[in-house]
């Protein structure tokens, strides 16, 4: 549940952003869970739709949520992974796929390398 404390110096959009981010990181909002529409959340919190839009934009920029016309606003399953890392993973997956490496073998390679670098 999100609340706005009007006595706080923190702007309402930042209160919304911070509370949603905390709930996502704590697992209270699960991956792929749909969030209320901007209009609905604005109505529920008695704030302007633009206030919620600003909070959602900040959460999207942080990689915590994604918005599409077809499925609305949802918690990202790969939250916290920046675009550069995602692009690197895509290139790695494409290269191994072209070489005929199975998903299980690719994941084994990643796990082994992760373990190797984590032991330094």
C-alpha positions in Angstrom: 0.0 0.0 0.0 1.3 3.4 -0.9 0.5 6.5 1.2 1.3 10.2 0.7 2.4 12.1 3.8 1.5 15.7 3.0 3.5 16.9 6.1 6.7 15.6 4.6 9.0 17.9 2.6 9.6 15.0 0.1 7.5 15.7 -3.0 4.6 13.3 -3.6 6.1 11.8 -6.8 9.3 10.9 -4.8 7.2 9.3 -2.0 5.4 7.2 -4.6 8.7 6.3 -6.3 10.5 5.4 -3.1 7.6 3.3 -1.7 7.2 1.3 -5.0 10.9 0.8 -5.3 11.1 -0.5 -1.7 8.2 -2.8 -2.3 9.7 -4.2 -5.5 13.1 -4.7 -3.9 11.5 -6.4 -0.8 9.6 -8.7 -3.1 6.2 -7.4 -1.9 5.6 -6.6 -5.6 6.5 -9.7 -7.6 8.2 -9.9 -11.0 5.7 -9.3 -13.8 3.0 -8.1 -11.4 0.8 -5.5 -12.9 0.8 -2.1 -11.2 -2.3 0.2 -11.1 -2.7 2.5 -14.1 -1.4 6.0 -13.6 -4.9 7.4 -13.5 -6.1 4.8 -11.0 -3.2 5.3 -8.6 -3.5 9.1 -8.9 -7.2 8.8 -8.0 -6.5 6.4 -5.1 -3.8 8.7 -3.7 -5.6 12.0 -4.6 -2.7 13.4 -6.6 -2.4 14.5 -10.2 -1.9 11.9 -12.9 1.3 13.7 -13.8 2.7 13.0 -10.3 2.2 9.3 -10.7 3.6 9.5 -14.3 6.7 11.2 -13.0 7.2 8.4 -10.3 6.6 5.7 -12.9 9.1 7.3 -15.3 11.8 7.3 -12.6 11.1 3.7 -11.8 11.2 2.8 -15.5 14.5 4.6 -15.9 15.9 2.7 -12.9 14.9 -0.6 -14.6 12.4 -1.6 -12.0 9.2 -1.4 -14.1 8.2 -1.4 -17.8 5.2 0.0 -19.4 3.5 -1.0 -22.6 0.1 -0.2 -24.1 -0.8 -3.8 -24.4 0.1 -5.0 -20.9 0.2 -1.9 -18.8 2.8 -1.2 -16.2 4.5 -4.2 -14.7 7.4 -5.0 -12.4 10.3 -6.1 -14.5 11.6 -9.6 -14.0 15.1 -8.5 -14.7 15.0 -5.5 -12.5 18.3 -3.9 -11.6 20.1 -5.1 -14.7 21.3 -2.2 -16.7 20.9 -2.0 -20.5 24.6 -2.5 -21.2 24.6 -5.7 -19.2 21.4 -6.9 -20.9 23.0 -6.2 -24.3 26.1 -8.1 -23.3 24.0 -11.1 -22.3 22.1 -10.9 -25.6 25.3 -10.9 -27.6 26.7 -13.9 -25.6 23.4 -15.8 -26.0 23.3 -15.1 -29.7 27.0 -16.2 -30.2 26.5 -19.5 -28.3 23.2 -20.2 -30.1 24.8 -19.7 -33.5 27.5 -22.3 -32.4 24.8 -24.8 -31.4 25.4 -24.6 -27.7 22.4 -25.7 -25.6 20.9 -23.4 -23.0 21.9 -25.8 -20.2 25.5 -25.8 -21.4 25.5 -22.0 -21.7 24.2 -21.6 -18.2 26.9 -24.0 -17.0 29.5 -21.9 -18.5 28.1 -18.7 -16.9 27.9 -20.4 -13.5 31.4 -21.7 -13.7 32.8 -18.3 -14.7 30.8 -16.6 -12.0 32.1 -19.0 -9.5 35.7 -18.5 -10.7 35.6 -14.7 -10.5 33.7 -14.8 -7.2 36.6 -16.7 -5.6 39.2 -14.0 -6.1 
